[in-house]
Amino acid sequence: MRFITKGYLTTTLATPAGLLFFRLATGCRAMRTGSGHRTFPACGQILSAPRPGVRRALPRLPGMHSVFPGGSLPDRAPAAGTRDPVVEVHGLVKRYGDRAAVDGLDLVVRAGTVTAVLGPNGAGKTTTVETCEGYRRADSGTVRVLGLDPVADAARLRPRIGVMLQSGGVYSGARAEEMLRHMARLHARPLDVDALMERLGLGDCGRTAYRRLSGGQQQRLALALAVVGRPELVFLDEPTAGLDPQARRSTWELLRELRADGVTAVLTTHFMDEAEELADDVVIIDAGRVIAHGSPEELCRGGAENTLRFTGRPGLDLGSLLKALPDGTAAAELSPGAYRISGSVDPQLLATVASWCAQHGVMADGISVERHTLEDVFLELTGKELRS
């Protein structure tokens, strides 16, 4: 990479993917110089770049949480107790041809919270989030992020938000540390790059080109790029997709620490346990509309004391089982070998299920009476059919 220090950033990242990444991340518009390189005008928060080969220490600020030594998270972030809306979407409509990807959707994200946006494939969640990020223009409805229009006020908004794309947007030949330090220099008061890389397990791959990183390493680098500028609000698209269990847990801890520092997070995920673990609020979208919202506890509260679960061999004759159970009882095989009995669960019903299993040669494991999970709620609301 090559830089100059007179208000412009010059880089050899001339590929469309590289230009997309920098423009989306900073709001800067690219210009072509006579040498064929690209330049990006400074956006108000960009620091002057050091001379080639010179590494400049990032500012160290007091009051930083131990996870990020070297400075606190965003000065402008709301206090953790503040719950004013930072994202407000009303009547959002976005069409692609004759198909409405989003159809009159309403969404409110409170400050200092983690909001999980869930939905089956094609439900409209990605279009909704990308509209909030300013990457898509709404056909109708209103969208306000931190009080600003994501499209009309993009130059003012983008320095205040972080975006983690699920894939792409990074120049494939850039090294991980090079990319992260470059992104840090685009912000006035970035996080300490060394500490952030160590926190996300990127220390050993800093000199590795992006295209040679594993899928999990690419995900962790994308997360680092999203938070290095101390955003007030961060959008995370499938932040733990492709991560091993250790990296997934580490990412969860990071998100909790961001919330503790007052950062608001909006994440999309297909992992229901992740949403239950992290989210203060859950929004379930289907067919372009919000069909349920609330805290995980509120959504899972229904039927908590009236569900019996057990595992056995797949394909049990549930019709035969229901004949042995009281009227009003329901039975379902949620996944191969995983069964749920809903109704008036009492000692007699438990004994009946155990007796039926014994008569049919079924070894019932893990019999338990427990609350609904978020996955149960999700499947009940959206159905079990596969979406293309």
C-alpha positions in Angstrom: 0.0 0.0 0.0 1.2 3.6 -0.6 0.1 6.7 1.3 0.5 10.5 1.0 -0.2 12.9 3.8 -1.8 16.0 2.1 -5.4 15.2 3.0 -5.6 12.3 0.6 -5.0 8.6 1.0 -3.3 6.9 -2.0 -3.5 3.1 -2.3 -2.8 0.5 -4.9 -6.1 -1.3 -4.0 -7.6 -0.7 -7.5 -9.9 -3.7 -7.5 -13.7 -3.3 -7.3 -13.7 -5.3 -4.1 -11.1 -3.0 -2.5 -12.9 0.1 -3.6 -16.2 -1.2 -2.3 -14.7 -2.0 1.1 -13.2 1.5 1.6 -16.1 3.4 0.4 -18.6 1.5 2.5 -16.4 1.7 5.5 -15.5 5.3 5.4 -18.0 7.1 3.1 -15.1 8.4 1.0 -15.4 8.7 -2.8 -12.6 7.4 -4.9 -10.8 9.4 -7.5 -8.3 8.3 -10.1 -4.9 9.9 -10.3 -2.6 10.1 -13.3 -0.6 7.2 -12.1 -3.6 4.9 -12.2 -3.8 4.7 -8.4 -6.9 5.5 -6.4 -7.1 8.4 -3.9 -9.7 8.9 -1.2 -10.4 12.4 0.1 -10.1 12.8 3.8 -13.5 12.5 5.6 -13.1 14.7 8.6 -12.0 11.9 10.9 -9.1 10.6 8.8 -5.7 10.9 10.3 -2.7 11.8 8.2 -0.9 8.6 7.2 2.7 8.0 8.2 5.6 7.8 5.8 6.0 4.3 4.2 7.6 1.9 6.5 6.9 4.0 9.6 4.6 2.5 12.3 2.9 5.1 14.4 1.7 4.2 17.9 -2.0 4.6 18.3 -3.2 6.9 21.0 -3.6 5.4 24.5 -6.5 6.8 26.4 -7.5 6.4 30.0 -10.6 4.6 31.3 -10.3 1.7 28.8 -11.7 -1.7 29.8 -9.0 -4.3 30.2 -10.1 -6.1 27.0 -8.9 -3.1 25.0 -6.0 -1.5 26.8 -5.1 1.8 25.2 -8.4 3.7 25.2 -12.1 3.5 25.9 -14.8 2.8 23.4 -16.8 5.6 21.7 -16.9 8.8 23.6 -20.2 9.6 22.0 -21.8 6.3 22.9 -24.8 6.5 25.2 -24.5 5.3 28.8 -25.5 1.7 29.3 -28.7 2.8 31.1 -29.9 5.0 28.3 -32.6 3.4 26.1 -33.4 6.0 23.6 -33.9 4.6 20.1 -30.8 4.7 17.8 -32.5 2.9 14.9 -36.1 3.7 13.9 -37.7 2.1 10.9 -41.3 2.8 10.0 -43.3 1.4 7.1 -40.2 0.3 5.2 -40.8 -1.1 1.7 -38.2 -2.3 -0.6 -39.0 -4.0 -3.9 -37.0 -5.9 -6.5 -39.1 -5.9 -9.6 -42.6 -7.2 -8.6 -41.4 -8.9 -5.4 -41.5 -7.0 -2.1 -38.4 -8.1 -0.1 -39.5 -5.8 2.7 -43.2 -5.0 3.0 -44.2 -2.3 5.5 -41.7 -3.3 8.2 -41.3 -1.4 11.5 -38.2 -1.8 13.7 -36.8 0.1 16.8 -33.4 -0.6 18.2 -32.7 0.8 21.7 -29.4 2.4 22.6 -26.9 0.3 24.5 -28.5 -3.0 23.6 -27.9 -6.0 21.4 -30.7 -6.7 19.0 -30.8 -9.9 17.1 -32.7 -9.9 13.7 -33.8 -13.4 12.8 -35.6 -14.9 9.9 -35.6 -17.7 7.3 -33.8 -17.3 4.0 -35.5 -14.6 1.9 -37.4 -13.1 4.8 -36.0 -9.6 4.2 -33.6 -9.3 7.2 -30.5 -8.6 5.1 -32.3 -6.0 2.9 -33.6 -4.3 6.1 -30.1 -4.1 7.7 -28.5 -3.0 4.5 -31.1 -0.2 4.2 -30.2 0.9 7.7 -26.5 0.9 6.8 -27.2 3.1 3.8 -26.3 0.6 1.2 -29.8 0.3 -0.2 -32.4 3.0 -0.7 -35.9 2.5 0.6 -38.8 2.6 -1.9 -41.0 4.0 0.8 -41.1 4.4 4.6 -38.7 6.2 6.9 -35.3 5.0 8.2 -33.3 6.9 10.8 -30.0 5.7 12.3 -28.6 7.8 15.1 -31.1 10.4 14.1 -29.8 10.6 10.5 -31.0 9.5 7.1 -28.6 6.6 6.1 -28.6 7.8 2.4 -28.9 11.6 2.6 -26.7 11.9 5.6 -24.2 9.1 4.8 -21.1 11.3 5.1 -22.1 12.2 8.7 -23.3 8.8 9.7 -20.6 6.4 8.4 -17.8 7.6 10.8 -20.2 6.7 13.7 -21.1 3.2 12.7 -19.3 -0.1 12.1 -20.3 -2.7 9.6 -19.3 -6.3 9.5 -20.0 -7.9 6.1 -20.5 -11.6 6.0 -18.1 -12.0 3.1 -16.2 -10.0 0.6 -15.4 -6.3 0.6 -11.7 -6.8 1.4 -8.9 -6.7 -1.1 -7.7 -10.3 -1.3 -4.0 -9.4 -1.5 -3.9 -7.2 1.6 -2.3 -8.6 4.8 -4.5 -8.9 7.8 -2.5 -6.5 10.0 -1.9 -4.1 7.1 -5.6 -3.9 6.5 -6.5 -3.4 10.1 -3.9 -0.7 10.7 -5.0 1.1 7.5 -8.6 1.1 8.7 -7.5 2.4 12.1 -5.8 5.3 10.4 -9.1 6.3 8.8 -10.5 7.2 12.2 -9.6 10.0 14.6 -9.3 7.8 17.8 -9.1 4.1 16.9 -8.7 1.2 19.2 -5.2 -0.1 19.8 -4.6 -2.4 16.9 -2.2 -4.7 18.6 -4.6 -5.3 21.5 -7.5 -5.8 19.2 -5.6 -8.4 17.1 -4.5 -10.2 20.3 -8.0 -10.2 21.7 -9.5 -11.8 18.5 -6.7 -14.3 18.0 -5.2 -12.6 14.9 -1.7 -12.1 16.2 -0.2 -15.1 14.4 -1.7 -14.3 11.0 -1.0 -10.6 10.8 1.3 -10.9 7.8 -0.9 -13.4 6.0 -2.8 -12.2 2.9 -6.5 -12.1 3.3 -7.1 -14.7 0.6 -4.9 -17.2 2.5 -6.7 -16.7 5.8 -9.1 -19.5 7.0 -12.8 -18.7 7.0 -12.8 -18.2 10.7 -9.8 -15.8 10.5 -11.5 -13.8 7.8 -14.6 -13.5 10.0 -12.5 -12.4 13.0 -10.7 -9.8 10.8 -14.1 -8.5 9.5 -15.2 -8.1 13.1 -12.0 -6.2 14.0 -12.4 -3.9 11.0 -16.0 -3.2 12.1 -15.1 -2.1 15.7 -11.6 -0.6 15.4 -13.0 2.9 14.8 -15.0 2.9 18.1 -18.4 3.0 16.5 -21.5 4.0 18.4 -23.5 1.4 16.5 -22.3 -1.7 14.9 -24.1 -3.9 12.4 -22.9 -7.5 12.4 -23.9 -10.0 9.6 -23.5 -13.6 10.9 -20.6 -12.6 13.2 -19.8 -16.2 14.2 -20.4 -18.1 11.0 -17.5 -20.5 10.4 -15.9 -20.0 13.8 -14.8 -22.8 16.0 -16.3 -23.0 19.5 -13.4 -21.2 21.2 -13.5 -18.3 18.7 -17.3 -18.2 18.9 -17.2 -17.8 22.7 -14.5 -15.2 22.4 -16.7 -13.2 20.0 -19.6 -13.4 22.4 -17.5 -12.0 25.2 -16.3 -9.2 22.9 -19.9 -8.3 22.1 -20.9 -8.3 25.8 -18.0 -5.9 26.5 -19.0 -3.6 23.6 -22.5 -3.5 25.1 -21.0 -2.7 28.6 -19.2 0.2 27.0 -22.4 1.6 25.6 -22.1 0.4 22.0 -25.3 -0.7 20.3 -25.2 -3.8 18.2 -27.6 -5.2 15.5 -26.7 -8.7 14.5 -28.2 -11.2 12.1 -27.7 -14.8 12.9 -29.1 -18.3 12.2 -27.8 -19.6 15.5 -30.8 -19.4 17.9 -28.6 -20.1 21.0 -26.5 -17.1 20.0 -29.5 -14.9 20.0 -30.7 -16.2 23.3 -27.2 -15.8 24.8 -26.5 -12.3 23.6 -29.6 -10.4 22.6 -31.6 -8.0 24.8 -34.2 -7.8 22.0 -35.1 -10.3 19.3 -36.9 -9.4 16.1 -38.3 -12.2 13.9 -38.9 -11.3 10.3 -40.8 -13.3 7.7 -42.2 -12.3 4.3 -40.8 -8.8 4.7 -42.6 -8.1 8.0 -41.9 -8.3 11.7 -44.0 -11.2 13.0 -42.6 -11.2 16.6 -40.4 -9.1 18.8 -39.4 -8.9 22.5 -36.7 -10.2 24.8 -35.7 -13.9 24.5 -37.4 -14.5 27.8 -40.7 -12.9 26.7 -40.8 -14.8 23.4 -40.0 -18.2 25.1 -42.3 -17.7 28.1 -45.3 -19.3 26.5 -45.8 -23.0 27.4 -42.6 -23.1 29.5 -44.0 -25.3 32.1 -46.0 -27.5 29.7 -43.3 -29.0 27.5 -41.7 -32.5 27.8 -38.7 -33.4 25.7 -36.9 -36.6 25.0 -34.7 -38.2 22.4 -35.1 -41.6 20.8 -34.8 -43.3 17.5 -36.0 -41.2 14.5 -39.4 -41.8 13.0 -41.5 -42.9 16.0 -45.2 -43.4 15.5 -46.5 -40.2 17.1 -50.0 -41.1 16.3 -49.8 -44.2 18.4 -48.2 -42.2 21.2 -51.0 -39.5 21.1 -53.7 -42.2 21.5 -52.1 -43.0 24.9 -52.0 -39.4 26.0 -54.8 -37.1 27.3 -56.8 -35.0 25.0 -55.3 -31.6 24.1 -51.7 -33.1 24.1 -49.5 -32.4 21.0 -46.5 -34.3 19.9 -43.9 -33.3 17.3 -40.5 -34.6 16.0 -38.5 -31.3 15.8 -35.5 -32.9 14.2 -34.6 -36.6 13.6 -34.9 -38.3 17.0 -35.7 -35.2 19.0 -39.3 -35.1 20.3 -41.5 -32.6 22.1 -44.7 -33.3 24.0 -46.9 -30.2 24.7 -49.9 -30.1 26.9 -50.7 -30.5 30.6 -47.4 -32.1 31.7 -47.8 -33.8 35.1 -46.4 -37.0 36.7 -49.1 -39.1 35.0 -48.2 -37.9 31.5 -44.5 -38.5 32.2 -45.3 -42.1 33.3 -47.5 -42.6 30.2 -44.7 -41.6 27.9 -42.2 -43.7 29.7 -44.6 -46.7 29.5 -45.3 -46.2 25.8 -41.6 -46.1 25.1 -41.0 -49.3 27.0 -43.8 -51.1 25.2 -42.4 -50.1 21.8 -38.8 -50.9 22.6 -37.7 -47.2 22.6 -34.8 -46.1 24.8 -35.9 -42.6 25.7 -32.9 -40.5 26.7 -32.8 -37.0 28.2 -36.4 -36.8 29.3 -36.9 -33.4 30.7 -39.6 -30.8 31.3 -38.3 -27.5 30.2 -39.3 -24.1 28.7 -39.6 -23.4 25.0 -36.4 -22.4 23.3 -36.0 -19.6 20.9 -35.6 -22.2 18.1 -39.0 -23.6 19.1 -40.6 -20.2 18.8 -38.9 -19.5 15.5 -40.1 -22.8 14.0 -43.6 -22.3 15.3 -43.8 -18.8 13.7 -42.1 -19.5 10.4 -42.7 -23.2 9.8 -40.2 -26.0 9.2 -40.2 -25.9 5.4 -36.9 -25.2 3.7 -36.5 -21.8 2.1 -34.5 -21.3 -1.1 
